Amino acid sequence: MNRLASKEEEYRISRKLAEYIDMLETYLIEMDERVASLETMLGLRGLEPPQY
């Protein structure tokens, strides 16, 4: 593989990884919001977790 093709492949892979990272961040934010919503509905928002 010549140098230019190698750089193009590297760029393509890094773009794909950036897309996956963005998707994961979005998913984690959505899950965090859902957990916060459930905690609020259950009256658990702001409570400290039990200490065992």
Protein Blocks (a to p, Z undefined) as FASTA:
>chain_A
ZZklmmmmmmmmmmmmmmmmmmmmmmmmmmmmmmmmmmmmnopgopacddZZ
